[in-house]
């Protein structure tokens, strides 16, 4: 029986570490709902709030900037609907102090930041490119991984284990090491600055092959013996026996493939140059350069860029956990 104190401490540590990981996302979302002025004041971290002055101009309430208030008089800048100083009024307008009041809104959510960020650069093109690249790459990864993993798991041929271990060793090579040689090779193929450079090199994923292989090896041999007695071919066993029992691991592989394509930055940045081929992460980088002083818009862009991946991950988390558990089984 488990020690209740040990279990309680485990959950406490998990909650603390989970909170530490979640806090940056909460800050990102909170900042994306603030005005830039509110963020610059640094009065609020997680709860967006807004403070501003208004001038009661007869029956009309106008938003203003309070310059000075002294001896019953207030000097103000009257703002227009776009938040700029209005040219319809004197720039340093003097009005009675009791006509100007402070307005405080807490919480104050500015969802228009998302619209402004989306329109500031062609995010629609970036999303379309990312979806296209992710989808085509996913198809390539599933086909190549299923075939390779089935061969490594269920077929017998000379050097099978050696080839598989060589495959696994390639996972240890970081991308910056081979990116120059890859650039030269793609240049020889005339694939630079095309969709081919973004898709074809990533249609094979070694981790996905490993994941499928471990799952295929865990399937009972009796199923294959029965299929063989019924006259099923090797390829028929794959399509009629293995794949119907591999929906969970295929869902996991699909999620990881989409996440990898969605978060890809260095490769598309180096291999493409045309703005119409930019994927989401590269587009965010250029947006960062254009809106470097507008932190709220940057956080809004980051938020709507990461939300689709979070949704996919939460929908498929059970399959991911189950697949990892099976991948850890001994041969």
PEGITA-V565553 format. One record per residue. N is the residue number from 1. RES is the residue in three letters. SS is DSSP state (~ for helix, > for strand, _ for the rest). PSI is psi in radians with two decimals (none if undefined). OMEGA is omega in whole degrees, 0 to 359 (none if undefined). Layout:
n=N res=RES ss=SS psi=PSI omega=OMEGA
n=N res=RES ss=SS psi=PSI omega=OMEGA
This chain:
n=1 res=UNK ss=_ psi=2.39 omega=183
n=2 res=UNK ss=_ psi=2.53 omega=176
n=3 res=UNK ss=_ psi=2.11 omega=182
n=4 res=UNK ss=~ psi=-0.57 omega=179
n=5 res=UNK ss=~ psi=-0.75 omega=178
n=6 res=UNK ss=~ psi=-0.71 omega=179
n=7 res=UNK ss=~ psi=-0.73 omega=179
n=8 res=UNK ss=~ psi=-0.74 omega=179
n=9 res=UNK ss=~ psi=-0.67 omega=178
n=10 res=UNK ss=~ psi=-0.81 omega=181
n=11 res=UNK ss=~ psi=-0.63 omega=179
n=12 res=UNK ss=~ psi=-0.81 omega=179
n=13 res=UNK ss=~ psi=-0.70 omega=179
n=14 res=UNK ss=~ psi=-0.71 omega=179
n=15 res=UNK ss=~ psi=-0.74 omega=180
n=16 res=UNK ss=~ psi=-0.86 omega=181
n=17 res=UNK ss=~ psi=-0.62 omega=176
n=18 res=UNK ss=~ psi=-0.72 omega=179
n=19 res=UNK ss=~ psi=-0.71 omega=179
n=20 res=UNK ss=~ psi=-0.65 omega=180
n=21 res=UNK ss=~ psi=-0.54 omega=184
n=22 res=UNK ss=~ psi=-0.53 omega=185
n=23 res=UNK ss=~ psi=-0.79 omega=179
n=24 res=UNK ss=~ psi=-0.61 omega=178
n=25 res=UNK ss=~ psi=-0.67 omega=177
n=26 res=UNK ss=~ psi=-0.74 omega=178
n=27 res=UNK ss=~ psi=-0.72 omega=179
n=28 res=UNK ss=~ psi=-0.82 omega=180
n=29 res=UNK ss=~ psi=-0.74 omega=180
n=30 res=UNK ss=~ psi=-0.77 omega=180
n=31 res=UNK ss=~ psi=-0.61 omega=181
n=32 res=UNK ss=~ psi=-0.30 omega=181
n=33 res=UNK ss=_ psi=0.09 omega=179
n=34 res=UNK ss=_ psi=2.87 omega=166
n=35 res=UNK ss=_ psi=2.77 omega=181
n=36 res=UNK ss=~ psi=-0.63 omega=178
n=37 res=UNK ss=~ psi=-0.73 omega=179
n=38 res=UNK ss=~ psi=-0.73 omega=180
n=39 res=UNK ss=~ psi=-0.70 omega=181
n=40 res=UNK ss=~ psi=-0.56 omega=178
n=41 res=UNK ss=~ psi=-0.49 omega=179
n=42 res=UNK ss=_ psi=0.56 omega=178
n=43 res=UNK ss=_ psi=-0.48 omega=184
n=44 res=UNK ss=_ psi=2.44 omega=181
n=45 res=UNK ss=_ psi=-0.84 omega=187
n=46 res=UNK ss=_ psi=-0.35 omega=181
n=47 res=UNK ss=_ psi=1.86 omega=180
n=48 res=UNK ss=_ psi=2.26 omega=176
n=49 res=UNK ss=> psi=2.76 omega=184
n=50 res=UNK ss=> psi=2.40 omega=176
n=51 res=UNK ss=> psi=2.28 omega=178
n=52 res=UNK ss=> psi=2.89 omega=180
n=53 res=UNK ss=> psi=2.56 omega=175
n=54 res=UNK ss=> psi=2.64 omega=179
n=55 res=UNK ss=> psi=2.18 omega=180
n=56 res=UNK ss=> psi=1.61 omega=181
n=57 res=UNK ss=> psi=1.46 omega=185
n=58 res=UNK ss=_ psi=-2.10 omega=177
n=59 res=UNK ss=_ psi=-0.03 omega=183
n=60 res=UNK ss=> psi=2.33 omega=178
n=61 res=UNK ss=> psi=2.06 omega=184
n=62 res=UNK ss=> psi=2.46 omega=178
n=63 res=UNK ss=> psi=2.39 omega=186
n=64 res=UNK ss=> psi=2.92 omega=170
n=65 res=UNK ss=> psi=2.14 omega=180
n=66 res=UNK ss=> psi=2.03 omega=180
n=67 res=UNK ss=> psi=-0.81 omega=184
n=68 res=UNK ss=> psi=2.53 omega=176
n=69 res=UNK ss=> psi=2.07 omega=185
n=70 res=UNK ss=> psi=2.39 omega=176
n=71 res=UNK ss=_ psi=0.76 omega=176
n=72 res=UNK ss=_ psi=0.06 omega=179
n=73 res=UNK ss=> psi=2.57 omega=178
n=74 res=UNK ss=> psi=2.32 omega=176
n=75 res=UNK ss=> psi=2.18 omega=188
n=76 res=UNK ss=> psi=2.76 omega=165
n=77 res=UNK ss=> psi=2.18 omega=177
n=78 res=UNK ss=> psi=2.29 omega=182
n=79 res=UNK ss=> psi=2.60 omega=175
n=80 res=UNK ss=_ psi=-3.01 omega=184
n=81 res=UNK ss=_ psi=-0.36 omega=180
n=82 res=UNK ss=_ psi=0.06 omega=179
n=83 res=UNK ss=_ psi=0.15 omega=178
n=84 res=UNK ss=_ psi=2.80 omega=179
n=85 res=UNK ss=> psi=2.17 omega=184
n=86 res=UNK ss=_ psi=2.46 omega=177
n=87 res=UNK ss=_ psi=-0.03 omega=180
n=88 res=UNK ss=_ psi=-0.17 omega=181
n=89 res=UNK ss=_ psi=2.82 omega=175
n=90 res=UNK ss=_ psi=2.46 omega=186
n=91 res=UNK ss=_ psi=-0.81 omega=177
n=92 res=UNK ss=_ psi=1.42 omega=184
n=93 res=UNK ss=> psi=2.32 omega=180
n=94 res=UNK ss=> psi=2.15 omega=183
n=95 res=UNK ss=> psi=2.84 omega=176
n=96 res=UNK ss=> psi=2.45 omega=184
n=97 res=UNK ss=~ psi=-0.58 omega=183
n=98 res=UNK ss=~ psi=-0.12 omega=177
n=99 res=UNK ss=~ psi=-0.12 omega=181
n=100 res=UNK ss=> psi=2.27 omega=180
n=101 res=UNK ss=> psi=2.75 omega=178
n=102 res=UNK ss=> psi=2.35 omega=176
n=103 res=UNK ss=> psi=2.24 omega=179
n=104 res=UNK ss=> psi=2.23 omega=177
n=105 res=UNK ss=> psi=2.16 omega=180
n=106 res=UNK ss=> psi=2.03 omega=357
n=107 res=UNK ss=_ psi=2.79 omega=179
n=108 res=UNK ss=_ psi=1.84 omega=185
n=109 res=UNK ss=_ psi=2.21 omega=180
n=110 res=UNK ss=_ psi=1.46 omega=181
n=111 res=UNK ss=_ psi=-0.24 omega=178
n=112 res=UNK ss=~ psi=-0.27 omega=176
n=113 res=UNK ss=~ psi=-0.63 omega=180
n=114 res=UNK ss=~ psi=-0.70 omega=179
n=115 res=UNK ss=~ psi=-0.77 omega=180
n=116 res=UNK ss=~ psi=-0.75 omega=180
n=117 res=UNK ss=~ psi=-0.70 omega=182
n=118 res=UNK ss=~ psi=-0.57 omega=182
n=119 res=UNK ss=~ psi=-0.27 omega=185
n=120 res=UNK ss=~ psi=-0.67 omega=173
n=121 res=UNK ss=_ psi=2.83 omega=184
n=122 res=UNK ss=_ psi=1.24 omega=180
n=123 res=UNK ss=~ psi=-0.47 omega=178
n=124 res=UNK ss=~ psi=-0.72 omega=177
n=125 res=UNK ss=~ psi=-0.73 omega=180
n=126 res=UNK ss=~ psi=-0.74 omega=179
n=127 res=UNK ss=~ psi=-0.74 omega=181
n=128 res=UNK ss=~ psi=-0.77 omega=178
n=129 res=UNK ss=~ psi=-0.75 omega=181
n=130 res=UNK ss=~ psi=-0.74 omega=178
n=131 res=UNK ss=~ psi=-0.74 omega=180
n=132 res=UNK ss=~ psi=-0.87 omega=180
n=133 res=UNK ss=~ psi=-0.75 omega=181
n=134 res=UNK ss=~ psi=-0.74 omega=183
n=135 res=UNK ss=~ psi=-0.84 omega=181
n=136 res=UNK ss=~ psi=-0.71 omega=178
n=137 res=UNK ss=~ psi=-0.70 omega=179
n=138 res=UNK ss=~ psi=-0.77 omega=179
n=139 res=UNK ss=~ psi=-0.80 omega=179
n=140 res=UNK ss=~ psi=-0.73 omega=180
n=141 res=UNK ss=~ psi=-0.77 omega=181
n=142 res=UNK ss=~ psi=-0.77 omega=182
n=143 res=UNK ss=~ psi=-0.89 omega=183
n=144 res=UNK ss=~ psi=-0.67 omega=183
n=145 res=UNK ss=~ psi=-0.71 omega=179
n=146 res=UNK ss=~ psi=-0.79 omega=182
n=147 res=UNK ss=~ psi=-0.80 omega=181
n=148 res=UNK ss=~ psi=-0.77 omega=182
n=149 res=UNK ss=~ psi=-0.66 omega=179
n=150 res=UNK ss=~ psi=-0.68 omega=178
n=151 res=UNK ss=~ psi=-0.78 omega=181
n=152 res=UNK ss=~ psi=-0.51 omega=186
n=153 res=UNK ss=~ psi=-0.66 omega=191
n=154 res=UNK ss=~ psi=-0.20 omega=179
n=155 res=UNK ss=_ psi=2.70 omega=179
n=156 res=UNK ss=_ psi=2.13 omega=176
n=157 res=UNK ss=_ psi=2.78 omega=186
n=158 res=UNK ss=_ psi=2.31 omega=177
n=159 res=UNK ss=_ psi=0.31 omega=184
n=160 res=UNK ss=~ psi=-0.88 omega=182
n=161 res=UNK ss=~ psi=-0.69 omega=180
n=162 res=UNK ss=~ psi=-0.78 omega=179
n=163 res=UNK ss=~ psi=-0.71 omega=180
n=164 res=UNK ss=~ psi=-0.74 omega=179
n=165 res=UNK ss=~ psi=-0.57 omega=174
n=166 res=UNK ss=~ psi=-0.69 omega=176
n=167 res=UNK ss=~ psi=-0.84 omega=181
n=168 res=UNK ss=~ psi=-0.64 omega=180
n=169 res=UNK ss=~ psi=-0.48 omega=179
n=170 res=UNK ss=~ psi=-0.37 omega=178
n=171 res=UNK ss=_ psi=-0.36 omega=182
n=172 res=UNK ss=_ psi=-0.13 omega=182
n=173 res=UNK ss=_ psi=2.03 omega=180
n=174 res=UNK ss=_ psi=2.67 omega=185
n=175 res=UNK ss=~ psi=-0.72 omega=182
n=176 res=UNK ss=~ psi=-0.40 omega=182
n=177 res=UNK ss=~ psi=-0.70 omega=185
n=178 res=UNK ss=~ psi=0.09 omega=185
n=179 res=UNK ss=~ psi=-0.56 omega=179
n=180 res=UNK ss=~ psi=-0.83 omega=178
n=181 res=UNK ss=~ psi=-0.63 omega=178
n=182 res=UNK ss=~ psi=-0.67 omega=179
n=183 res=UNK ss=~ psi=-0.78 omega=180
n=184 res=UNK ss=~ psi=-0.74 omega=180
n=185 res=UNK ss=~ psi=-0.79 omega=180
n=186 res=UNK ss=~ psi=-0.56 omega=176
n=187 res=UNK ss=~ psi=-0.67 omega=178
n=188 res=UNK ss=~ psi=-0.60 omega=180
n=189 res=UNK ss=_ psi=-0.07 omega=185
n=190 res=UNK ss=_ psi=0.65 omega=180
n=191 res=UNK ss=_ psi=-0.14 omega=181
n=192 res=UNK ss=_ psi=2.49 omega=179
n=193 res=UNK ss=_ psi=0.62 omega=175
n=194 res=UNK ss=_ psi=2.93 omega=177
n=195 res=UNK ss=~ psi=-0.46 omega=179
n=196 res=UNK ss=~ psi=-0.70 omega=181
n=197 res=UNK ss=~ psi=-0.49 omega=182
n=198 res=UNK ss=~ psi=-0.38 omega=189
n=199 res=UNK ss=~ psi=-1.01 omega=192
n=200 res=UNK ss=~ psi=-0.79 omega=180
n=201 res=UNK ss=~ psi=-0.31 omega=184
n=202 res=UNK ss=~ psi=0.23 omega=178
n=203 res=UNK ss=_ psi=-0.02 omega=174
n=204 res=UNK ss=_ psi=2.22 omega=181
n=205 res=UNK ss=_ psi=2.05 omega=186
n=206 res=UNK ss=~ psi=-0.68 omega=180
n=207 res=UNK ss=~ psi=-0.67 omega=179
n=208 res=UNK ss=~ psi=-0.67 omega=176
n=209 res=UNK ss=~ psi=-0.78 omega=178
n=210 res=UNK ss=~ psi=-0.75 omega=181
n=211 res=UNK ss=~ psi=-0.81 omega=179
n=212 res=UNK ss=~ psi=-0.73 omega=181
n=213 res=UNK ss=~ psi=-0.81 omega=180
n=214 res=UNK ss=~ psi=-0.64 omega=179
n=215 res=UNK ss=~ psi=-0.76 omega=181
n=216 res=UNK ss=~ psi=-0.63 omega=180
n=217 res=UNK ss=~ psi=-0.40 omega=181
n=218 res=UNK ss=_ psi=-0.17 omega=180
n=219 res=UNK ss=_ psi=2.46 omega=183
n=220 res=UNK ss=_ psi=2.39 omega=179
n=221 res=UNK ss=~ psi=-0.49 omega=181
n=222 res=UNK ss=~ psi=-0.58 omega=179
n=223 res=UNK ss=~ psi=-0.72 omega=181
n=224 res=UNK ss=~ psi=-0.63 omega=177
n=225 res=UNK ss=~ psi=-0.75 omega=179
n=226 res=UNK ss=~ psi=-0.73 omega=179
n=227 res=UNK ss=~ psi=-0.67 omega=179
n=228 res=UNK ss=~ psi=-0.70 omega=178
n=229 res=UNK ss=~ psi=-0.62 omega=179
n=230 res=UNK ss=_ psi=0.04 omega=177
n=231 res=UNK ss=_ psi=0.34 omega=181
n=232 res=UNK ss=_ psi=2.35 omega=178
n=233 res=UNK ss=_ psi=3.02 omega=180
n=234 res=UNK ss=~ psi=-0.79 omega=179
n=235 res=UNK ss=~ psi=-0.59 omega=177
n=236 res=UNK ss=~ psi=-0.65 omega=176
n=237 res=UNK ss=~ psi=-0.66 omega=179
n=238 res=UNK ss=~ psi=-0.83 omega=186
n=239 res=UNK ss=~ psi=-0.54 omega=186
n=240 res=UNK ss=~ psi=-0.38 omega=182
n=241 res=UNK ss=~ psi=-0.91 omega=189
n=242 res=UNK ss=~ psi=-0.93 omega=186
n=243 res=UNK ss=~ psi=-0.73 omega=177
n=244 res=UNK ss=~ psi=-0.42 omega=179
n=245 res=UNK ss=~ psi=0.12 omega=186
n=246 res=UNK ss=_ psi=0.42 omega=183
n=247 res=UNK ss=~ psi=-0.68 omega=181
n=248 res=UNK ss=~ psi=-0.83 omega=182
n=249 res=UNK ss=~ psi=-0.54 omega=176
n=250 res=UNK ss=~ psi=-0.67 omega=176
n=251 res=UNK ss=~ psi=-0.71 omega=178
n=252 res=UNK ss=~ psi=-0.81 omega=179
n=253 res=UNK ss=~ psi=-0.68 omega=179
n=254 res=UNK ss=~ psi=-0.75 omega=180
n=255 res=UNK ss=~ psi=-0.82 omega=181
n=256 res=UNK ss=~ psi=-0.61 omega=178
n=257 res=UNK ss=~ psi=-0.78 omega=179
n=258 res=UNK ss=~ psi=-0.74 omega=179
n=259 res=UNK ss=~ psi=-0.75 omega=179
n=260 res=UNK ss=~ psi=-0.77 omega=178
n=261 res=UNK ss=~ psi=-0.68 omega=183
n=262 res=UNK ss=~ psi=-0.66 omega=184
n=263 res=UNK ss=~ psi=0.04 omega=182
n=264 res=UNK ss=_ psi=2.26 omega=182
n=265 res=UNK ss=_ psi=-0.99 omega=187
n=266 res=UNK ss=~ psi=-0.80 omega=182
n=267 res=UNK ss=~ psi=-0.97 omega=179
n=268 res=UNK ss=~ psi=-0.51 omega=178
n=269 res=UNK ss=~ psi=-0.69 omega=182
n=270 res=UNK ss=~ psi=-0.70 omega=189
n=271 res=UNK ss=~ psi=-0.25 omega=180
n=272 res=UNK ss=_ psi=2.72 omega=181
n=273 res=UNK ss=_ psi=-0.50 omega=183
n=274 res=UNK ss=_ psi=2.36 omega=180
n=275 res=UNK ss=~ psi=-0.56 omega=183
n=276 res=UNK ss=~ psi=-0.15 omega=178
n=277 res=UNK ss=~ psi=0.04 omega=183
n=278 res=UNK ss=_ psi=2.35 omega=173
n=279 res=UNK ss=_ psi=3.12 omega=192
n=280 res=UNK ss=~ psi=-0.83 omega=184
n=281 res=UNK ss=~ psi=-0.64 omega=176
n=282 res=UNK ss=~ psi=-0.70 omega=177
n=283 res=UNK ss=~ psi=-0.67 omega=177
n=284 res=UNK ss=~ psi=-0.64 omega=179
n=285 res=UNK ss=~ psi=-0.78 omega=178
n=286 res=UNK ss=~ psi=-0.62 omega=176
n=287 res=UNK ss=~ psi=-0.64 omega=177
n=288 res=UNK ss=~ psi=-0.65 omega=179
n=289 res=UNK ss=~ psi=-0.64 omega=183
n=290 res=UNK ss=~ psi=-0.53 omega=185
n=291 res=UNK ss=_ psi=0.72 omega=186
n=292 res=UNK ss=_ psi=-0.46 omega=181
n=293 res=UNK ss=_ psi=-0.10 omega=181
n=294 res=UNK ss=_ psi=1.39 omega=185
n=295 res=UNK ss=~ psi=-0.64 omega=182
n=296 res=UNK ss=~ psi=-0.66 omega=178
n=297 res=UNK ss=~ psi=-0.65 omega=177
n=298 res=UNK ss=~ psi=-0.75 omega=179
n=299 res=UNK ss=~ psi=-0.59 omega=176
n=300 res=UNK ss=~ psi=-0.77 omega=178
n=301 res=UNK ss=~ psi=-0.71 omega=178
n=302 res=UNK ss=~ psi=-0.64 omega=181
n=303 res=UNK ss=~ psi=-0.90 omega=182
n=304 res=UNK ss=~ psi=-0.17 omega=174
n=305 res=UNK ss=~ psi=-0.55 omega=185
n=306 res=UNK ss=~ psi=-0.36 omega=184
n=307 res=UNK ss=~ psi=-0.79 omega=180
n=308 res=UNK ss=~ psi=-0.69 omega=180
n=309 res=UNK ss=~ psi=-0.70 omega=178
n=310 res=UNK ss=~ psi=-0.72 omega=180
n=311 res=UNK ss=~ psi=-0.81 omega=179
n=312 res=UNK ss=~ psi=-0.75 omega=182
n=313 res=UNK ss=~ psi=-0.78 omega=181
n=314 res=UNK ss=~ psi=-0.58 omega=179
n=315 res=UNK ss=~ psi=-0.50 omega=186
n=316 res=UNK ss=_ psi=0.27 omega=186
n=317 res=UNK ss=~ psi=-0.58 omega=179
n=318 res=UNK ss=~ psi=-0.76 omega=179
n=319 res=UNK ss=~ psi=-0.64 omega=180
n=320 res=UNK ss=~ psi=-0.80 omega=180
n=321 res=UNK ss=~ psi=-0.76 omega=180
n=322 res=UNK ss=~ psi=-0.69 omega=181
n=323 res=UNK ss=~ psi=-0.69 omega=177
n=324 res=UNK ss=~ psi=-0.65 omega=179
n=325 res=UNK ss=~ psi=-0.72 omega=179
n=326 res=UNK ss=~ psi=-0.59 omega=180
n=327 res=UNK ss=~ psi=-0.40 omega=181
n=328 res=UNK ss=_ psi=-0.02 omega=179
n=329 res=UNK ss=_ psi=2.59 omega=179
n=330 res=UNK ss=_ psi=2.61 omega=177
n=331 res=UNK ss=_ psi=none omega=none
